[in-house]
């Protein structure tokens, strides 16, 4: 291994109070679960501040169309290639993967009153919420049942009906 790469791993391991093997495992997982499969889609890495700046300069209608277009493209191909079919569970796994490895948003979920509530927290402002809501709607649209959305300035929250997603115990159903 390149000495400068090893030194970077050592520095990160020390600052995070974990082993070099833990850091290396995180890097390999990011490659295997996100970077490698996304190469076929020519994904670019863009600073969040640049993405927010682009969103702020666009009209709402353009942002909605961009979200729809993006949601109709890569996610469905990725989901079908990785898990074999487009299901609510696989869409959620895709969104978790995206949240974990792309830094577009933080994914969290909770079961509340028998419904699964998913939160995508981000730093892109109201127009970022508009983009993400359109993106998620487009991914779910072929299933014929859209989640109920509750967007705000820095998060998109959506709720799935009990027959969709996970069961009330929090496990896959």
C-alpha positions in Angstrom: 0.0 0.0 0.0 1.2 3.5 -0.8 2.8 5.0 2.3 0.9 8.3 2.1 -2.4 6.4 1.9 -1.4 4.3 4.9 -0.5 7.5 6.8 -3.9 9.0 6.0 -5.6 5.9 7.3 -3.6 6.1 10.5 -4.4 9.7 11.0 -8.2 9.1 10.5 -8.1 6.0 12.8 -6.4 8.0 15.5 -8.8 11.0 15.3 -11.8 8.7 15.3 -10.4 6.4 18.0 -10.7 3.3 15.9 -8.3 0.8 14.3 -6.8 1.2 10.8 -8.7 -2.0 9.9 -12.0 -0.3 10.8 -11.2 2.7 8.6 -10.0 0.4 5.8 -13.2 -1.6 6.1 -15.3 1.5 5.8 -13.4 2.5 2.6 -13.9 -0.9 1.1 -17.6 -0.9 1.9 -18.1 2.5 0.4 -16.3 1.3 -2.8 -18.3 -2.0 -3.0 -21.7 -0.7 -2.0 -21.7 2.7 -3.8 -18.6 3.9 -5.8 -18.2 0.7 -7.8 -21.9 0.2 -8.9 -22.3 3.9 -9.5 -19.4 4.1 -11.9 -21.7 2.9 -14.7 -23.8 6.0 -14.2 -20.9 8.5 -14.3 -21.7 9.9 -10.9 -19.8 13.0 -10.1 -18.8 14.1 -6.6 -20.0 17.7 -6.0 -19.6 19.8 -2.8 -22.9 20.3 -1.0 -22.5 24.1 -1.2 -22.2 23.9 -5.0 -25.3 21.8 -5.3 -27.2 24.2 -3.0 -26.0 27.2 -5.1 -27.2 25.5 -8.3 -30.6 24.8 -6.7 -31.0 28.4 -5.4 -30.5 29.7 -9.0 -33.2 27.4 -10.5 -37.0 27.9 -10.7 -39.1 25.5 -8.6 -40.6 23.9 -11.7 -37.1 23.1 -13.0 -36.1 21.6 -9.7 -39.2 19.4 -9.6 -38.5 18.2 -13.1 -34.9 17.5 -12.3 -35.9 15.6 -9.2 -38.4 13.5 -11.2 -35.9 12.9 -14.0 -33.1 11.8 -11.5 -35.6 9.6 -9.6 -36.7 7.9 -12.8 -33.2 7.1 -14.0 -30.4 5.8 -11.8 -32.3 4.5 -8.7 -34.5 2.0 -10.6 -31.6 0.6 -12.5 -29.4 0.4 -9.4 -32.2 -1.3 -7.4 -33.0 -3.8 -10.1 -29.3 -4.6 -10.6 -28.6 -5.0 -6.9 -31.8 -6.5 -5.4 -33.7 -7.8 -8.5 -36.9 -5.9 -8.2 -38.4 -2.6 -7.3 -40.2 -3.0 -3.9 -40.8 -0.5 -1.1 -38.2 -2.4 1.0 -35.6 -2.2 -1.8 -36.3 1.5 -2.3 -35.6 2.1 1.4 -32.4 0.1 1.2 -31.4 2.2 -1.8 -32.1 5.4 0.1 -30.1 4.1 3.1 -27.2 3.3 0.8 -27.4 6.7 -0.8 -27.5 8.4 2.6 -24.6 6.4 3.9 -22.2 6.8 1.0 -23.2 9.8 -1.0 -23.5 12.5 1.7 -26.6 13.9 0.1 -28.7 13.4 3.2 -28.9 11.6 6.5 -31.4 8.7 6.5 -33.4 7.8 9.6 -36.6 5.9 10.2 -39.0 5.2 13.0 -42.2 3.3 13.4 -45.0 5.6 14.7 -48.5 4.5 15.2 -48.0 1.5 12.9 -46.6 3.6 10.1 -43.0 3.9 9.0 -41.7 7.5 9.0 -38.5 8.1 7.0 -36.5 11.3 7.4 -34.0 12.6 4.9 -32.1 15.4 6.6 -30.0 17.6 4.4 -28.3 21.1 4.2 -29.7 22.2 0.8 -32.6 24.4 2.0 -36.2 24.5 0.9 -35.2 23.9 -2.8 -33.2 20.9 -1.7 -36.4 19.5 -0.1 -38.3 20.2 -3.2 -35.7 18.3 -5.3 -35.5 15.3 -2.8 -39.3 15.0 -2.5 -39.7 14.9 -6.3 -36.8 12.4 -6.5 -38.4 10.0 -3.9 -41.8 10.4 -5.5 -40.4 9.3 -8.9 -38.7 6.3 -7.4 -42.0 5.1 -5.7 -44.3 6.1 -8.6 -44.1 2.7 -10.5 -45.4 1.0 -7.4 -48.7 2.9 -7.7 -48.7 4.1 -4.2 -46.9 7.3 -3.2 -45.8 8.0 0.4 -47.3 10.9 2.2 -44.8 13.8 2.4 -44.0 16.3 5.1 -41.2 18.5 3.7 -39.5 21.4 5.5 -36.5 23.5 4.8 -33.8 21.0 5.7 -35.6 17.7 5.6 -38.0 15.6 3.7 -40.1 13.3 5.9 -42.4 10.7 4.3 -44.7 8.1 5.7 -45.4 4.7 4.3 -48.6 2.8 5.0 -48.4 -0.3 7.2 -48.6 -2.7 4.2 -45.6 -1.0 2.7 -42.0 -1.1 4.0 -41.4 -2.6 7.4 -43.8 -4.1 9.8 -44.6 -2.7 13.2 -41.8 -4.5 15.0 -39.3 -2.6 12.8 -38.1 -5.7 10.9 -38.6 -6.2 7.2 -42.1 -7.4 6.3 
